[in-house]
Amino acid sequence: MKKIFLTALVIVFSTTISFSQKIGYVDSDYILSKIPEYKAAQSEMDKTSVDWQKEIEAKYSEIDKLYKIYQAESVLLTDDMKKKRENEIINKEKEVKELQKSRFGVDGELFKKRMELVKPIQDKVYSAVKQVAERSGLAFIFDKAGQISMLYTNNKYDKSEDVLTFMGYNKK
């Protein structure tokens, strides 16, 4: 009986405290879109990505040409020559796939470049969000641009402009 009473008391107490907490939200996509350094980093990453993709497509085009030449000449080739050409095409395909993986894979060059260019900006935004939340006396700030979606938001709790002002980027 005593445990039930204590449990009920804790629930009532924690519910009362949670109702008094203030929450806010930000839109990190909006904030990042207003930061010139982020736009520059994103533009550089996009350009690099397009360049690398063109390079890979050119290599696949070269492999396709080799395969078409092989098909056209295969009736004239000996078995040893066929095998040699097939291996050459297979090896080139492996090289291109490896290049693609090293550039665009999970820990590839594009990921590393993103970490180098974008992560410092994201850390700066996170720090500003934390400081704005503490100044505003907010218990929580949600990011409506992330996985958490909000069906209703009261604009008086949107702290995106405050974060931009705090960071010195607000030029309305």
BASE-102246 format. One record per atom (N, C-alpha, C, O): residue number from 1; x, y, z. Coordinates in Angstrom, 3 decimals. Each point is the difference from the previous one (the first is absolute). Layout:
<atoms>
NUM_X_Y_Z
...
</atoms>
This chain:
<atoms>
1_0.826_-1.187_0.000
1_-0.826_1.187_0.000
1_0.875_1.256_0.000
1_-0.286_0.980_-0.688
2_1.354_-1.039_1.478
2_0.901_1.133_0.092
2_0.684_0.259_-1.354
2_0.181_1.153_-0.393
3_0.201_-2.236_-0.326
3_0.637_0.135_-1.305
3_-0.955_0.634_-1.010
3_0.414_0.841_-0.799
4_-1.657_-1.228_0.828
4_-0.989_0.558_-0.927
4_-0.170_1.492_0.264
4_-0.066_0.801_-0.932
5_-0.005_-0.430_2.225
5_-0.151_1.407_0.362
5_1.211_0.806_-0.449
5_-0.154_1.086_-0.560
6_1.358_-1.605_0.799
6_1.217_0.701_-0.416
6_0.080_0.119_-1.520
6_0.385_1.045_-0.524
7_-0.744_-2.104_-0.174
7_0.005_0.024_-1.462
7_-0.982_1.051_-0.511
7_0.327_0.772_-0.902
8_-1.526_-0.741_1.475
8_-1.006_0.986_-0.401
8_0.491_1.421_0.290
8_-0.215_0.906_-0.805
9_0.869_-0.710_1.942
9_0.523_1.310_0.373
9_1.079_0.455_-0.977
9_0.018_1.158_-0.417
10_0.871_-2.062_0.056
10_1.063_0.324_-0.960
10_-0.601_0.357_-1.362
10_0.449_0.946_-0.648
11_-1.452_-1.692_0.218
11_-0.642_0.270_-1.292
11_-0.667_1.373_0.025
11_0.155_0.780_-0.940
12_-0.893_-0.479_2.001
12_-0.677_1.296_0.109
12_1.033_1.123_0.041
12_-0.167_1.019_-0.669
13_1.223_-1.196_1.443
13_1.036_1.021_0.133
13_0.709_0.246_-1.333
13_0.194_1.148_-0.398
14_0.191_-2.225_-0.289
14_0.717_0.152_-1.271
14_-0.921_0.564_-1.074
14_0.461_0.738_-0.870
15_-1.741_-1.065_0.908
15_-0.947_0.551_-0.971
15_-0.152_1.497_0.219
15_-0.043_0.768_-0.961
16_-0.037_-0.351_2.213
16_-0.127_1.417_0.321
16_1.227_0.766_-0.477
16_-0.127_1.087_-0.565
17_1.303_-1.643_0.786
17_1.240_0.647_-0.429
17_0.054_0.074_-1.530
17_0.402_1.022_-0.557
18_-0.798_-2.088_-0.114
18_0.105_-0.019_-1.459
18_-0.949_1.001_-0.642
18_0.307_0.504_-1.081
19_-1.442_-0.192_1.694
19_-0.901_0.993_-0.560
19_0.577_1.404_0.096
19_-0.368_0.873_-0.786
20_1.267_-0.645_1.736
20_0.562_1.336_0.160
20_1.209_0.230_-0.900
20_0.512_1.118_-0.050
21_-0.045_-2.130_-0.655
21_1.152_0.148_-0.875
21_-0.419_0.661_-1.307
21_-1.062_-0.295_-0.549
22_1.910_1.192_0.061
22_-0.259_0.653_-1.276
22_0.798_-0.716_-1.083
22_1.116_-0.469_0.224
23_-1.714_0.403_-1.383
23_0.693_-0.618_-1.126
23_0.065_1.000_-1.143
23_-0.767_0.962_-0.042
24_1.666_-1.192_-0.860
24_0.127_0.816_-1.200
24_0.415_-0.889_-1.151
24_0.292_-1.182_0.182
25_-0.269_1.749_-1.340
25_0.462_-0.759_-1.157
25_0.779_0.909_-0.921
25_-0.149_1.222_0.024
26_0.971_-1.834_-0.825
26_0.732_0.706_-1.041
26_-0.136_-0.798_-1.288
26_-0.367_-1.175_0.010
27_0.661_1.818_-1.082
27_0.036_-0.658_-1.302
27_1.450_0.072_-0.480
27_0.433_1.010_-0.554
28_0.300_-2.087_0.772
28_1.430_0.030_-0.325
28_0.259_0.204_-1.488
28_1.007_0.603_-0.374
29_-1.904_-1.097_-0.480
29_0.163_0.244_-1.438
29_-0.078_1.494_-0.296
29_0.779_0.532_-0.790
30_-1.725_0.131_1.433
30_-0.156_1.449_-0.175
30_1.239_0.730_0.509
30_0.528_0.886_-0.673
31_-0.073_-1.261_1.858
31_1.171_0.650_0.591
31_1.215_-0.175_-0.905
31_0.697_0.968_-0.304
32_-0.446_-2.202_-0.126
32_1.161_-0.268_-0.852
32_-0.102_0.736_-1.340
32_1.013_0.430_-0.553
33_-2.236_-0.287_0.034
33_-0.168_0.699_-1.284
33_0.329_1.485_0.102
33_0.221_0.654_-1.020
34_-0.184_-0.114_2.236
34_0.297_1.418_0.203
34_1.475_0.248_0.322
34_0.406_1.150_0.168
35_0.391_-2.201_-0.080
35_1.413_0.137_0.352
35_0.849_-0.125_-1.270
35_0.051_-1.068_-0.610
36_0.615_2.159_0.214
36_0.787_-0.014_-1.242
36_1.076_-1.085_-0.039
36_0.231_-0.600_-1.050
37_0.429_0.340_2.179
37_1.042_-1.032_0.017
37_-0.575_-1.366_-0.335
37_0.648_-0.807_-0.666
38_-1.866_0.551_1.129
38_-0.646_-1.287_-0.277
38_-0.333_-0.100_-1.487
38_0.218_-1.037_-0.626
39_-0.748_2.125_0.070
39_-0.323_-0.002_-1.431
39_1.260_-0.248_-0.830
39_-0.027_-0.760_-0.968
40_1.124_1.403_1.351
40_1.266_-0.171_-0.728
40_0.502_-1.442_0.117
40_0.448_-0.588_-0.984
41_-0.526_0.028_2.183
41_0.441_-1.385_0.218
41_-0.868_-0.963_-0.804
41_0.510_-0.927_-0.628
42_-1.819_1.151_0.650
42_-0.930_-0.861_-0.736
42_0.269_0.099_-1.501
42_-0.018_-1.009_-0.705
43_0.264_2.220_0.221
43_0.291_0.209_-1.412
43_1.292_-0.714_-0.406
43_0.066_-0.618_-1.062
44_0.955_0.707_1.912
44_1.263_-0.677_-0.282
44_-0.177_-1.519_-0.029
44_0.547_-0.685_-0.863
45_-1.318_0.176_1.818
45_-0.249_-1.447_0.029
45_-0.796_-0.448_-1.220
45_0.283_-1.056_-0.567
46_-1.280_1.847_0.154
46_-0.799_-0.341_-1.175
46_0.866_-0.024_-1.255
46_-0.122_-0.904_-0.825
47_1.004_1.907_0.682
47_0.880_0.065_-1.169
47_0.937_-1.210_-0.023
47_0.181_-0.637_-1.038
48_0.406_0.333_2.180
48_0.904_-1.148_0.093
48_-0.738_-1.287_-0.351
48_0.511_-0.838_-0.742
49_-1.703_0.693_1.276
49_-0.801_-1.193_-0.255
49_-0.310_-0.153_-1.489
49_0.117_-1.094_-0.552
50_-0.506_2.178_-0.088
50_-0.304_-0.033_-1.439
50_1.253_-0.350_-0.803
50_-0.063_-0.804_-0.931
51_1.196_1.403_1.285
51_1.254_-0.292_-0.708
51_0.366_-1.479_0.127
51_0.356_-0.651_-0.982
52_-0.450_0.137_2.204
52_0.336_-1.407_0.216
52_-0.975_-0.919_-0.735
52_0.405_-1.030_-0.540
53_-1.677_1.397_0.518
53_-0.992_-0.823_-0.689
53_0.283_-0.023_-1.501
53_-0.119_-1.046_-0.638
54_0.495_2.196_0.071
54_0.348_0.059_-1.426
54_1.206_-0.878_-0.297
54_0.037_-0.696_-1.015
55_0.945_0.732_1.902
55_1.202_-0.828_-0.178
55_-0.373_-1.485_-0.012
55_0.485_-0.761_-0.837
56_-1.333_0.366_1.751
56_-0.411_-1.407_0.089
56_-0.828_-0.395_-1.223
56_0.176_-1.089_-0.547
57_-1.074_1.970_0.120
57_-0.804_-0.289_-1.191
57_0.887_-0.137_-1.235
57_-0.266_-0.846_-0.854
58_1.313_1.663_0.744
58_0.929_-0.089_-1.129
58_0.715_-1.353_0.008
58_0.212_-0.602_-1.053
59_0.154_0.132_2.234
59_0.670_-1.301_0.100
59_-0.953_-1.139_-0.370
59_0.405_-0.963_-0.651
60_-1.669_1.073_1.064
60_-0.989_-1.013_-0.389
60_-0.240_0.035_-1.508
60_-0.202_-1.045_-0.618
61_0.222_2.225_0.029
61_-0.166_0.136_-1.448
61_1.163_-0.670_-0.732
61_-0.190_-0.656_-1.024
62_1.385_0.832_1.561
62_1.195_-0.637_-0.581
62_-0.123_-1.528_0.075
62_0.349_-0.702_-0.949
63_-0.840_0.203_2.066
63_-0.188_-1.450_0.161
63_-1.037_-0.504_-0.999
63_0.163_-1.069_-0.589
64_-1.228_1.844_0.402
64_-1.046_-0.378_-0.948
64_0.569_-0.082_-1.420
64_-0.344_-0.908_-0.757
65_1.210_1.853_0.402
65_0.639_-0.025_-1.326
65_0.871_-1.246_-0.150
65_-0.037_-0.676_-1.028
66_0.818_0.383_2.065
66_0.846_-1.207_-0.047
66_-0.853_-1.259_-0.187
66_0.376_-0.905_-0.745
67_-1.506_0.856_1.414
67_-0.873_-1.173_-0.097
67_-0.588_-0.120_-1.412
67_-0.082_-1.096_-0.553
68_-0.325_2.230_-0.020
68_-0.564_-0.025_-1.357
68_1.053_-0.418_-1.024
68_-0.294_-0.756_-0.926
69_1.518_1.247_1.094
69_1.096_-0.407_-0.888
69_0.259_-1.494_0.151
69_0.198_-0.711_-0.985
70_-0.202_0.247_2.230
70_0.213_-1.427_0.273
70_-1.076_-0.841_-0.695
70_0.307_-1.007_-0.638
71_-1.573_1.432_0.767
71_-1.085_-0.752_-0.639
71_0.164_-0.038_-1.521
71_-0.227_-1.032_-0.632
72_0.621_2.162_0.057
72_0.155_0.066_-1.456
72_1.159_-0.868_-0.491
72_-0.073_-0.582_-1.082
73_1.135_0.497_1.873
73_1.188_-0.735_-0.424
73_0.058_-1.428_0.538
73_0.898_-0.757_-0.368
74_-1.823_0.382_1.220
74_0.096_-1.298_0.680
74_0.050_-1.193_-0.950
74_0.635_-1.006_0.318
75_-1.287_1.091_-1.472
75_0.030_-1.124_-0.950
75_1.389_-0.203_-0.598
75_0.329_-1.094_-0.458
76_0.483_2.146_0.464
76_1.335_-0.086_-0.584
76_1.080_-0.349_1.025
76_1.132_-0.310_-0.372
77_-1.478_0.361_1.666
77_0.993_-0.195_1.052
77_0.123_-1.467_0.402
77_-0.958_-0.771_-0.069
78_2.158_0.416_0.488
78_0.218_-1.349_0.538
78_-0.569_-0.032_1.424
78_-0.322_1.040_0.575
79_0.206_-2.229_-0.028
79_-0.535_-0.137_1.361
79_0.864_0.741_1.018
79_-0.525_0.629_0.919
80_1.838_-0.701_-1.077
80_0.903_0.706_0.915
80_-0.183_1.516_-0.096
80_-0.010_0.696_1.016
81_-0.134_-0.191_-2.238
81_-0.188_1.440_-0.194
81_-1.360_0.441_0.567
81_-0.113_1.075_0.589
82_-0.911_-1.912_-0.773
82_-1.321_0.319_0.567
82_0.086_0.112_1.518
82_-0.503_0.949_0.603
83_1.151_-1.939_-0.005
83_0.127_-0.030_1.455
83_0.755_1.228_0.499
83_-0.364_0.591_1.016
84_1.428_-0.209_-1.745
84_0.806_1.152_0.385
84_-0.845_1.280_-0.043
84_0.052_0.812_0.923
85_-0.829_-0.639_-1.995
85_-0.845_1.192_-0.130
85_-1.110_0.011_1.056
85_-0.300_1.043_0.581
86_-0.300_-2.200_-0.340
86_-1.048_-0.090_1.029
86_0.553_0.408_1.365
86_-0.632_0.756_0.739
87_1.812_-1.264_-0.420
87_0.632_0.348_1.281
87_0.328_1.497_0.076
87_-0.142_0.630_1.047
88_0.579_-0.085_-2.174
88_0.304_1.436_-0.037
88_-1.264_0.817_0.299
88_0.046_0.952_0.779
89_-1.158_-1.318_-1.390
89_-1.276_0.709_0.212
89_-0.465_-0.170_1.446
89_-0.436_0.958_0.638
90_0.533_-2.174_-0.135
90_-0.425_-0.280_1.391
90_0.854_0.796_0.982
90_-0.527_0.576_0.952
91_1.832_-0.538_-1.175
91_0.896_0.751_0.891
91_-0.294_1.501_-0.030
91_0.017_0.664_1.037
92_-0.283_-0.141_-2.226
92_-0.341_1.428_-0.099
92_-1.311_0.299_0.732
92_-0.129_1.040_0.645
93_-0.833_-1.945_-0.745
93_-1.268_0.182_0.724
93_0.235_0.007_1.510
93_-0.567_0.818_0.723
94_1.404_-1.732_-0.263
94_0.319_-0.055_1.428
94_0.669_1.290_0.461
94_-0.312_0.523_1.069
95_1.232_-0.015_-1.881
95_0.694_1.252_0.344
95_-0.982_1.165_0.130
95_0.090_0.800_0.932
96_-1.026_-0.715_-1.876
96_-0.967_1.102_0.030
96_-0.935_-0.141_1.199
96_-0.323_0.991_0.655
97_-0.106_-2.203_-0.368
97_-0.871_-0.216_1.163
97_0.728_0.354_1.295
97_-0.589_0.563_0.923
98_1.862_-0.897_-0.870
98_0.809_0.335_1.176
98_0.181_1.512_0.120
98_-0.068_0.555_1.097
99_0.296_0.099_-2.220
99_0.116_1.457_-0.009
99_-1.314_0.636_0.474
99_0.004_0.930_0.806
100_-1.108_-1.441_-1.312
100_-1.318_0.508_0.387
100_-0.224_-0.175_1.503
100_-0.503_0.900_0.673
101_0.875_-2.047_-0.168
101_-0.150_-0.274_1.435
101_0.903_0.922_0.826
101_-0.416_0.512_1.039
102_1.649_-0.305_-1.504
102_0.931_0.840_0.758
102_-0.424_1.471_-0.016
102_0.320_0.748_0.925
103_-1.025_-0.338_-1.954
103_-0.459_1.394_-0.084
103_-1.345_0.207_0.707
103_-0.175_0.954_0.758
104_-0.774_-1.867_-1.021
104_-1.369_0.211_0.463
104_-0.461_-0.967_1.083
104_-1.142_0.084_0.450
105_2.000_-0.991_-0.026
105_-0.365_-1.000_1.000
105_-0.208_0.600_1.384
105_0.157_1.204_0.204
106_-0.510_-2.062_0.733
106_-0.317_0.420_1.364
106_1.121_0.838_0.616
106_-0.270_1.055_0.573
107_1.483_-1.493_-0.678
107_1.136_0.766_0.529
107_0.855_0.557_-1.137
107_1.214_0.148_0.140
108_-1.852_0.155_-1.252
108_0.707_0.466_-1.178
108_0.468_1.442_0.100
108_-0.208_0.683_1.003
109_0.842_-0.253_-2.069
109_0.575_1.348_-0.049
109_-1.055_1.089_0.133
109_0.252_1.033_0.619
110_-1.445_-1.256_-1.200
110_-1.063_1.008_0.093
110_-0.471_0.140_1.453
110_-0.252_1.110_0.468
111_0.136_-2.235_0.239
111_-0.380_0.037_1.416
111_1.052_0.762_0.804
111_-0.336_0.825_0.850
112_1.602_-1.104_-1.121
112_1.083_0.682_0.720
112_0.013_1.494_-0.306
112_0.230_0.824_0.885
113_-0.478_-0.489_-2.136
113_-0.044_1.409_-0.396
113_-1.169_0.697_0.705
113_0.122_1.145_0.436
114_-1.245_-1.842_-0.329
114_-1.162_0.562_0.696
114_0.340_0.243_1.469
114_-0.331_1.047_0.555
115_0.984_-2.006_0.061
115_0.395_0.153_1.398
115_0.943_1.188_0.166
115_-0.095_0.750_0.971
116_0.995_-0.589_-1.919
116_0.982_1.082_0.056
116_-0.657_1.373_-0.188
116_0.348_0.955_0.694
117_-1.293_-0.860_-1.630
117_-0.589_1.292_-0.341
117_-1.256_0.348_0.797
117_-0.163_1.141_0.433
118_-0.719_-2.112_-0.237
118_-1.319_0.282_0.564
118_-0.080_-0.216_1.510
118_-0.703_0.736_0.692
119_1.398_-1.712_-0.186
119_-0.099_-0.323_1.430
119_0.333_1.185_0.903
119_-0.718_0.220_0.975
120_1.773_0.557_-1.249
120_0.274_1.158_0.865
120_-1.163_1.006_0.033
120_-0.288_0.595_1.038
121_-0.368_-0.420_-2.179
121_-1.146_0.922_-0.061
121_-1.163_-0.564_0.811
121_-0.660_0.730_0.740
122_0.412_-2.032_-0.882
122_-1.077_-0.628_0.772
122_0.287_0.069_1.492
122_-0.914_0.218_0.794
123_2.162_-0.399_-0.406
123_0.371_0.112_1.415
123_-0.239_1.419_0.514
123_-0.461_0.195_1.125
124_0.780_0.788_-1.963
124_-0.213_1.399_0.362
124_-1.495_0.277_0.201
124_-0.380_0.694_0.943
125_-0.462_-1.233_-1.822
125_-1.455_0.163_0.116
125_-0.493_-0.684_1.272
125_-0.804_0.565_0.741
126_1.286_-1.782_-0.491
126_-0.425_-0.723_1.205
126_0.346_0.795_1.258
126_-0.814_0.099_0.918
127_2.012_0.461_-0.878
127_0.418_0.797_1.153
127_-0.913_1.213_0.176
127_-0.396_0.330_1.118
128_0.066_0.331_-2.228
128_-0.887_1.165_0.063
128_-1.402_-0.399_0.457
128_-0.622_0.719_0.783
129_0.125_-1.846_-1.259
129_-1.323_-0.488_0.412
129_-0.010_-0.247_1.504
129_-0.944_0.371_0.697
130_1.994_-0.995_-0.214
130_0.099_-0.295_1.428
130_-0.002_1.292_0.817
130_-0.699_0.092_1.009
131_1.468_0.896_-1.432
131_0.079_1.258_0.733
131_-1.319_0.772_-0.058
131_-0.407_0.600_0.994
132_-0.269_-0.611_-2.156
132_-1.297_0.664_-0.120
132_-1.023_-0.690_0.901
132_-0.813_0.664_0.644
133_0.855_-1.985_-0.600
133_-0.930_-0.744_0.856
133_0.228_0.347_1.460
133_-0.954_0.213_0.749
134_2.209_-0.156_-0.344
134_0.304_0.329_1.392
134_-0.421_1.428_0.329
134_-0.567_0.239_1.066
135_0.830_0.710_-1.953
135_-0.411_1.393_0.210
135_-1.520_0.142_0.078
135_-0.522_0.802_0.774
136_-0.179_-1.596_-1.588
136_-1.459_0.089_-0.056
136_-0.678_-0.817_1.097
136_-1.218_0.061_0.164
137_2.008_-0.822_0.581
137_-0.565_-0.838_1.047
137_-0.822_-1.155_-0.548
137_-0.976_-0.424_0.619
138_1.376_-0.090_-1.794
138_-0.725_-1.104_-0.625
138_0.553_-1.337_0.467
138_1.208_-0.172_0.160
139_-2.105_-0.756_0.050
139_0.426_-1.336_0.392
139_0.344_-0.845_-1.222
139_0.898_-0.841_0.057
140_-1.601_1.061_-1.147
140_0.209_-0.790_-1.215
140_-0.077_0.902_-1.215
140_-0.752_0.975_-0.020
141_1.534_-1.308_-0.988
141_-0.138_0.607_-1.324
141_0.019_-1.156_-0.993
141_0.933_-0.802_-0.026
142_-1.949_0.737_-0.765
142_-0.086_-1.037_-1.024
142_0.429_0.579_-1.331
142_-0.142_1.198_-0.245
143_0.666_-2.054_-0.608
143_0.368_0.407_-1.348
143_-1.095_-0.491_-0.931
143_-0.123_-1.199_-0.249
144_-0.655_2.110_-0.253
144_-1.103_-0.424_-0.859
144_0.477_-0.414_-1.387
144_-0.791_-0.523_-0.785
145_2.065_0.744_0.465
145_0.539_-0.424_-1.294
145_0.485_-1.442_0.041
145_0.228_-0.604_-1.048
146_-0.068_0.044_2.245
146_0.550_-1.348_0.125
146_-1.058_-1.078_-0.061
146_-1.064_0.192_-0.587
147_1.356_-1.309_1.187
147_-0.895_-1.152_0.006
147_-1.288_0.265_0.770
147_-1.048_-0.555_-0.328
148_1.125_1.397_1.344
148_-1.180_0.291_0.808
148_-0.859_0.984_-0.768
148_0.457_1.090_-0.342
149_-1.676_-1.458_0.071
149_-0.867_0.928_-0.705
149_-1.066_0.522_0.961
149_-0.464_-0.715_0.887
150_0.099_1.946_-1.080
150_-1.023_0.620_0.840
150_-1.210_0.294_-0.870
150_0.121_0.543_-1.098
151_-1.261_-0.902_1.596
151_-1.210_0.281_-0.755
151_-0.495_1.412_0.266
151_-0.643_0.602_-0.860
152_0.929_-0.079_2.017
152_-0.397_1.356_0.353
152_1.133_0.668_0.756
152_0.596_-0.588_0.902
153_-0.313_1.801_-1.272
153_1.000_0.762_0.732
153_-0.506_1.418_0.188
153_-0.594_0.586_-0.905
154_0.831_-0.048_2.070
154_-0.325_1.380_0.298
154_1.244_0.815_-0.307
154_1.057_-0.240_0.584
155_-1.170_1.199_-1.492
155_1.172_0.754_-0.461
155_0.699_0.772_1.104
155_1.163_0.370_-0.160
156_-1.832_-0.116_1.269
156_0.672_0.751_1.067
156_1.133_-0.814_0.621
156_0.848_0.556_0.697
157_-0.825_-1.867_-0.944
157_1.069_-0.839_0.528
157_1.091_-0.289_-1.021
157_0.958_-0.706_0.317
158_-1.075_1.229_-1.529
158_1.022_-0.213_-1.023
158_1.216_0.859_0.349
158_-0.099_1.227_0.032
159_1.207_-1.840_0.222
159_1.221_0.697_0.416
159_1.028_0.083_-1.127
159_1.157_0.341_0.247
160_-1.560_-0.648_-1.476
160_0.928_0.018_-1.131
160_0.610_1.380_-0.204
160_1.213_0.120_-0.170
161_-2.044_0.927_0.185
161_0.517_1.365_-0.185
161_0.927_0.393_1.149
161_1.006_0.675_-0.217
162_-1.342_-1.100_1.448
162_0.855_0.302_1.150
162_1.377_-0.629_-0.165
162_1.013_0.618_0.325
163_-0.978_-1.851_-0.832
163_1.282_-0.682_-0.211
163_0.803_0.743_-1.060
163_1.199_0.217_0.172
164_-1.851_0.178_-1.273
164_0.702_0.756_-1.049
164_0.501_1.341_0.533
164_1.120_0.406_-0.309
165_-1.942_0.289_1.110
165_0.409_1.275_0.589
165_1.192_-0.215_0.924
165_0.966_0.763_-0.039
166_-1.030_-1.789_0.858
166_1.077_-0.306_0.928
166_1.295_-0.263_-0.755
166_1.078_0.376_0.460
167_-1.180_-1.015_-1.604
167_1.181_-0.334_-0.793
167_0.440_1.176_-0.884
167_1.069_-0.062_-0.609
168_-1.861_1.117_0.528
168_0.360_1.154_-0.789
168_-0.366_-0.101_-1.468
168_0.589_0.705_-0.820
169_-1.540_-1.556_0.458
169_-0.364_-0.182_-1.404
169_-1.363_0.592_-0.335
169_-0.411_-0.059_-1.159
170_-0.289_0.613_2.102
170_-1.351_0.479_-0.255
170_0.050_1.391_-0.615
170_0.367_0.980_0.649
171_-0.745_-0.924_-1.916
171_0.037_1.279_-0.734
171_-1.343_0.268_-0.645
171_-0.056_0.599_-1.074
172_-1.000_-1.017_1.688
172_-1.364_0.151_-0.521
172_-0.082_0.956_-1.094
172_-1.083_0.230_-0.539
</atoms>
